[in-house]
Amino acid sequence: MWYFIIGIIILYVAYRLCVSIVFPKMSERSLKKYRKDFFKKNQHINSDKFPPLKGNKD
């Protein structure tokens, strides 16, 4: 019984870590890649007119 409760707690902690750390990093990386590809394909659009992404160093 204790193993089940400890397992549930570990799964919950892993879920919370993924939701708060891993998934936002993955989506931010994907968004940066998409933005870079978008401006590369659409060179007539000036990327300086758009606000930079949070943490964007490009």
PDB file as gemmi writes it, atoms N, CA and C in Angstrom:
CRYST1    1.000    1.000    1.000  90.00  90.00  90.00 P 1                      
ATOM      1  N   MET A   1       0.815  -1.187   0.000  1.00  0.00           N  
ATOM      2  CA  MET A   1       0.000   0.000   0.000  1.00  0.00           C  
ATOM      3  C   MET A   1       0.863   1.257   0.000  1.00  0.00           C  
ATOM      4  N   TRP A   2       1.933   1.262   0.779  1.00  0.00           N  
ATOM      5  CA  TRP A   2       2.808   2.427   0.842  1.00  0.00           C  
ATOM      6  C   TRP A   2       3.520   2.658  -0.487  1.00  0.00           C  
ATOM      7  N   TYR A   3       3.854   1.578  -1.179  1.00  0.00           N  
ATOM      8  CA  TYR A   3       4.516   1.720  -2.473  1.00  0.00           C  
ATOM      9  C   TYR A   3       3.596   2.415  -3.475  1.00  0.00           C  
ATOM     10  N   PHE A   4       2.334   2.098  -3.414  1.00  0.00           N  
ATOM     11  CA  PHE A   4       1.352   2.719  -4.299  1.00  0.00           C  
ATOM     12  C   PHE A   4       1.260   4.224  -4.027  1.00  0.00           C  
ATOM     13  N   ILE A   5       1.190   4.618  -2.777  1.00  0.00           N  
ATOM     14  CA  ILE A   5       1.083   6.027  -2.405  1.00  0.00           C  
ATOM     15  C   ILE A   5       2.359   6.771  -2.789  1.00  0.00           C  
ATOM     16  N   ILE A   6       3.500   6.184  -2.517  1.00  0.00           N  
ATOM     17  CA  ILE A   6       4.778   6.812  -2.881  1.00  0.00           C  
ATOM     18  C   ILE A   6       4.887   6.925  -4.404  1.00  0.00           C  
ATOM     19  N   GLY A   7       4.439   5.906  -5.116  1.00  0.00           N  
ATOM     20  CA  GLY A   7       4.453   5.950  -6.581  1.00  0.00           C  
ATOM     21  C   GLY A   7       3.582   7.055  -7.130  1.00  0.00           C  
ATOM     22  N   ILE A   8       2.404   7.226  -6.560  1.00  0.00           N  
ATOM     23  CA  ILE A   8       1.500   8.305  -6.984  1.00  0.00           C  
ATOM     24  C   ILE A   8       2.137   9.662  -6.722  1.00  0.00           C  
ATOM     25  N   ILE A   9       2.774   9.828  -5.579  1.00  0.00           N  
ATOM     26  CA  ILE A   9       3.436  11.098  -5.250  1.00  0.00           C  
ATOM     27  C   ILE A   9       4.574  11.372  -6.230  1.00  0.00           C  
ATOM     28  N   ILE A  10       5.361  10.357  -6.547  1.00  0.00           N  
ATOM     29  CA  ILE A  10       6.470  10.530  -7.492  1.00  0.00           C  
ATOM     30  C   ILE A  10       5.941  10.891  -8.877  1.00  0.00           C  
ATOM     31  N   LEU A  11       4.874  10.235  -9.310  1.00  0.00           N  
ATOM     32  CA  LEU A  11       4.283  10.562 -10.604  1.00  0.00           C  
ATOM     33  C   LEU A  11       3.753  11.995 -10.627  1.00  0.00           C  
ATOM     34  N   TYR A  12       3.148  12.427  -9.535  1.00  0.00           N  
ATOM     35  CA  TYR A  12       2.628  13.793  -9.465  1.00  0.00           C  
ATOM     36  C   TYR A  12       3.767  14.809  -9.521  1.00  0.00           C  
ATOM     37  N   VAL A  13       4.842  14.562  -8.788  1.00  0.00           N  
ATOM     38  CA  VAL A  13       5.989  15.478  -8.790  1.00  0.00           C  
ATOM     39  C   VAL A  13       6.615  15.521 -10.184  1.00  0.00           C  
ATOM     40  N   ALA A  14       6.753  14.371 -10.838  1.00  0.00           N  
ATOM     41  CA  ALA A  14       7.301  14.332 -12.196  1.00  0.00           C  
ATOM     42  C   ALA A  14       6.398  15.100 -13.159  1.00  0.00           C  
ATOM     43  N   TYR A  15       5.105  14.939 -13.021  1.00  0.00           N  
ATOM     44  CA  TYR A  15       4.149  15.662 -13.859  1.00  0.00           C  
ATOM     45  C   TYR A  15       4.294  17.173 -13.658  1.00  0.00           C  
ATOM     46  N   ARG A  16       4.364  17.609 -12.419  1.00  0.00           N  
ATOM     47  CA  ARG A  16       4.484  19.043 -12.133  1.00  0.00           C  
ATOM     48  C   ARG A  16       5.786  19.611 -12.683  1.00  0.00           C  
ATOM     49  N   LEU A  17       6.882  18.857 -12.580  1.00  0.00           N  
ATOM     50  CA  LEU A  17       8.155  19.318 -13.129  1.00  0.00           C  
ATOM     51  C   LEU A  17       8.082  19.444 -14.644  1.00  0.00           C  
ATOM     52  N   CYS A  18       7.479  18.471 -15.290  1.00  0.00           N  
ATOM     53  CA  CYS A  18       7.344  18.529 -16.745  1.00  0.00           C  
ATOM     54  C   CYS A  18       6.495  19.718 -17.171  1.00  0.00           C  
ATOM     55  N   VAL A  19       5.401  19.937 -16.490  1.00  0.00           N  
ATOM     56  CA  VAL A  19       4.495  21.023 -16.855  1.00  0.00           C  
ATOM     57  C   VAL A  19       5.139  22.385 -16.605  1.00  0.00           C  
ATOM     58  N   SER A  20       5.912  22.514 -15.550  1.00  0.00           N  
ATOM     59  CA  SER A  20       6.451  23.824 -15.201  1.00  0.00           C  
ATOM     60  C   SER A  20       7.815  24.115 -15.812  1.00  0.00           C  
ATOM     61  N   ILE A  21       8.581  23.086 -16.191  1.00  0.00           N  
ATOM     62  CA  ILE A  21       9.935  23.320 -16.692  1.00  0.00           C  
ATOM     63  C   ILE A  21      10.134  22.787 -18.107  1.00  0.00           C  
ATOM     64  N   VAL A  22       9.875  21.536 -18.329  1.00  0.00           N  
ATOM     65  CA  VAL A  22      10.225  20.882 -19.587  1.00  0.00           C  
ATOM     66  C   VAL A  22       9.336  21.356 -20.743  1.00  0.00           C  
ATOM     67  N   PHE A  23       8.039  21.321 -20.578  1.00  0.00           N  
ATOM     68  CA  PHE A  23       7.143  21.683 -21.679  1.00  0.00           C  
ATOM     69  C   PHE A  23       7.287  23.143 -22.114  1.00  0.00           C  
ATOM     70  N   PRO A  24       7.411  24.108 -21.200  1.00  0.00           N  
ATOM     71  CA  PRO A  24       7.620  25.488 -21.654  1.00  0.00           C  
ATOM     72  C   PRO A  24       8.933  25.667 -22.419  1.00  0.00           C  
ATOM     73  N   LYS A  25       9.991  24.988 -22.001  1.00  0.00           N  
ATOM     74  CA  LYS A  25      11.269  25.083 -22.720  1.00  0.00           C  
ATOM     75  C   LYS A  25      11.135  24.514 -24.129  1.00  0.00           C  
ATOM     76  N   MET A  26      10.442  23.384 -24.250  1.00  0.00           N  
ATOM     77  CA  MET A  26      10.265  22.770 -25.562  1.00  0.00           C  
ATOM     78  C   MET A  26       9.437  23.673 -26.479  1.00  0.00           C  
ATOM     79  N   SER A  27       8.385  24.265 -25.959  1.00  0.00           N  
ATOM     80  CA  SER A  27       7.547  25.122 -26.795  1.00  0.00           C  
ATOM     81  C   SER A  27       8.274  26.414 -27.169  1.00  0.00           C  
ATOM     82  N   GLU A  28       9.072  26.955 -26.254  1.00  0.00           N  
ATOM     83  CA  GLU A  28       9.845  28.159 -26.551  1.00  0.00           C  
ATOM     84  C   GLU A  28      10.860  27.878 -27.655  1.00  0.00           C  
ATOM     85  N   ARG A  29      11.527  26.750 -27.578  1.00  0.00           N  
ATOM     86  CA  ARG A  29      12.502  26.368 -28.598  1.00  0.00           C  
ATOM     87  C   ARG A  29      11.817  26.199 -29.953  1.00  0.00           C  
ATOM     88  N   SER A  30      10.651  25.562 -29.950  1.00  0.00           N  
ATOM     89  CA  SER A  30       9.908  25.366 -31.182  1.00  0.00           C  
ATOM     90  C   SER A  30       9.440  26.703 -31.762  1.00  0.00           C  
ATOM     91  N   LEU A  31       8.983  27.606 -30.917  1.00  0.00           N  
ATOM     92  CA  LEU A  31       8.522  28.907 -31.364  1.00  0.00           C  
ATOM     93  C   LEU A  31       9.667  29.728 -31.948  1.00  0.00           C  
ATOM     94  N   LYS A  32      10.843  29.681 -31.338  1.00  0.00           N  
ATOM     95  CA  LYS A  32      12.005  30.387 -31.871  1.00  0.00           C  
ATOM     96  C   LYS A  32      12.389  29.846 -33.242  1.00  0.00           C  
ATOM     97  N   LYS A  33      12.355  28.537 -33.394  1.00  0.00           N  
ATOM     98  CA  LYS A  33      12.695  27.924 -34.680  1.00  0.00           C  
ATOM     99  C   LYS A  33      11.679  28.337 -35.737  1.00  0.00           C  
ATOM    100  N   TYR A  34      10.405  28.296 -35.401  1.00  0.00           N  
ATOM    101  CA  TYR A  34       9.365  28.700 -36.346  1.00  0.00           C  
ATOM    102  C   TYR A  34       9.533  30.159 -36.744  1.00  0.00           C  
ATOM    103  N   ARG A  35       9.801  31.020 -35.780  1.00  0.00           N  
ATOM    104  CA  ARG A  35       9.970  32.452 -36.056  1.00  0.00           C  
ATOM    105  C   ARG A  35      11.159  32.684 -36.977  1.00  0.00           C  
ATOM    106  N   LYS A  36      12.250  31.999 -36.717  1.00  0.00           N  
ATOM    107  CA  LYS A  36      13.449  32.132 -37.550  1.00  0.00           C  
ATOM    108  C   LYS A  36      13.153  31.682 -38.984  1.00  0.00           C  
ATOM    109  N   ASP A  37      12.505  30.538 -39.139  1.00  0.00           N  
ATOM    110  CA  ASP A  37      12.157  30.038 -40.465  1.00  0.00           C  
ATOM    111  C   ASP A  37      11.155  30.957 -41.171  1.00  0.00           C  
ATOM    112  N   PHE A  38      10.209  31.508 -40.418  1.00  0.00           N  
ATOM    113  CA  PHE A  38       9.217  32.398 -41.001  1.00  0.00           C  
ATOM    114  C   PHE A  38       9.869  33.630 -41.596  1.00  0.00           C  
ATOM    115  N   PHE A  39      10.759  34.271 -40.859  1.00  0.00           N  
ATOM    116  CA  PHE A  39      11.399  35.476 -41.369  1.00  0.00           C  
ATOM    117  C   PHE A  39      12.399  35.158 -42.473  1.00  0.00           C  
ATOM    118  N   LYS A  40      12.941  33.953 -42.475  1.00  0.00           N  
ATOM    119  CA  LYS A  40      13.835  33.558 -43.555  1.00  0.00           C  
ATOM    120  C   LYS A  40      13.046  33.378 -44.860  1.00  0.00           C  
ATOM    121  N   LYS A  41      11.856  32.796 -44.764  1.00  0.00           N  
ATOM    122  CA  LYS A  41      11.024  32.577 -45.954  1.00  0.00           C  
ATOM    123  C   LYS A  41      10.331  33.852 -46.414  1.00  0.00           C  
ATOM    124  N   ASN A  42      10.068  34.758 -45.509  1.00  0.00           N  
ATOM    125  CA  ASN A  42       9.356  36.002 -45.819  1.00  0.00           C  
ATOM    126  C   ASN A  42      10.281  37.188 -45.561  1.00  0.00           C  
ATOM    127  N   GLN A  43      11.243  37.340 -46.434  1.00  0.00           N  
ATOM    128  CA  GLN A  43      12.256  38.371 -46.225  1.00  0.00           C  
ATOM    129  C   GLN A  43      11.718  39.783 -46.412  1.00  0.00           C  
ATOM    130  N   HIS A  44      10.559  39.916 -47.052  1.00  0.00           N  
ATOM    131  CA  HIS A  44       9.967  41.239 -47.232  1.00  0.00           C  
ATOM    132  C   HIS A  44       9.372  41.782 -45.929  1.00  0.00           C  
ATOM    133  N   ILE A  45       9.236  40.932 -44.932  1.00  0.00           N  
ATOM    134  CA  ILE A  45       8.711  41.363 -43.633  1.00  0.00           C  
ATOM    135  C   ILE A  45       9.894  41.722 -42.734  1.00  0.00           C  
ATOM    136  N   ASN A  46       9.847  42.909 -42.166  1.00  0.00           N  
ATOM    137  CA  ASN A  46      10.929  43.382 -41.314  1.00  0.00           C  
ATOM    138  C   ASN A  46      10.728  42.829 -39.903  1.00  0.00           C  
ATOM    139  N   SER A  47      11.655  42.004 -39.455  1.00  0.00           N  
ATOM    140  CA  SER A  47      11.519  41.387 -38.136  1.00  0.00           C  
ATOM    141  C   SER A  47      11.755  42.382 -36.998  1.00  0.00           C  
ATOM    142  N   ASP A  48      12.338  43.543 -37.304  1.00  0.00           N  
ATOM    143  CA  ASP A  48      12.589  44.547 -36.261  1.00  0.00           C  
ATOM    144  C   ASP A  48      11.307  45.209 -35.775  1.00  0.00           C  
ATOM    145  N   LYS A  49      10.237  45.120 -36.566  1.00  0.00           N  
ATOM    146  CA  LYS A  49       8.976  45.742 -36.180  1.00  0.00           C  
ATOM    147  C   LYS A  49       8.198  44.895 -35.180  1.00  0.00           C  
ATOM    148  N   PHE A  50       8.599  43.641 -35.019  1.00  0.00           N  
ATOM    149  CA  PHE A  50       7.920  42.741 -34.104  1.00  0.00           C  
ATOM    150  C   PHE A  50       8.678  42.692 -32.784  1.00  0.00           C  
ATOM    151  N   PRO A  51       7.974  42.585 -31.688  1.00  0.00           N  
ATOM    152  CA  PRO A  51       8.672  42.509 -30.397  1.00  0.00           C  
ATOM    153  C   PRO A  51       9.463  41.205 -30.293  1.00  0.00           C  
ATOM    154  N   PRO A  52      10.622  41.268 -29.664  1.00  0.00           N  
ATOM    155  CA  PRO A  52      11.410  40.033 -29.516  1.00  0.00           C  
ATOM    156  C   PRO A  52      10.725  39.066 -28.563  1.00  0.00           C  
ATOM    157  N   LEU A  53      11.015  37.801 -28.757  1.00  0.00           N  
ATOM    158  CA  LEU A  53      10.481  36.785 -27.852  1.00  0.00           C  
ATOM    159  C   LEU A  53      11.163  36.886 -26.503  1.00  0.00           C  
ATOM    160  N   LYS A  54      10.507  36.410 -25.491  1.00  0.00           N  
ATOM    161  CA  LYS A  54      11.079  36.413 -24.145  1.00  0.00           C  
ATOM    162  C   LYS A  54      12.350  35.555 -24.140  1.00  0.00           C  
ATOM    163  N   GLY A  55      13.462  36.146 -23.733  1.00  0.00           N  
ATOM    164  CA  GLY A  55      14.716  35.415 -23.676  1.00  0.00           C  
ATOM    165  C   GLY A  55      15.383  35.252 -25.013  1.00  0.00           C  
ATOM    166  N   ASN A  56      14.919  35.970 -26.047  1.00  0.00           N  
ATOM    167  CA  ASN A  56      15.476  35.842 -27.379  1.00  0.00           C  
ATOM    168  C   ASN A  56      16.760  36.656 -27.474  1.00  0.00           C  
ATOM    169  N   LYS A  57      17.841  36.021 -27.871  1.00  0.00           N  
ATOM    170  CA  LYS A  57      19.125  36.717 -27.969  1.00  0.00           C  
ATOM    171  C   LYS A  57      19.558  36.865 -29.417  1.00  0.00           C  
ATOM    172  N   ASP A  58      18.639  36.598 -30.370  1.00  0.00           N  
ATOM    173  CA  ASP A  58      18.975  36.719 -31.796  1.00  0.00           C  
ATOM    174  C   ASP A  58      18.881  38.156 -32.235  1.00  0.00           C  
TER     175      ASP A  58                                                      
END                                                                             
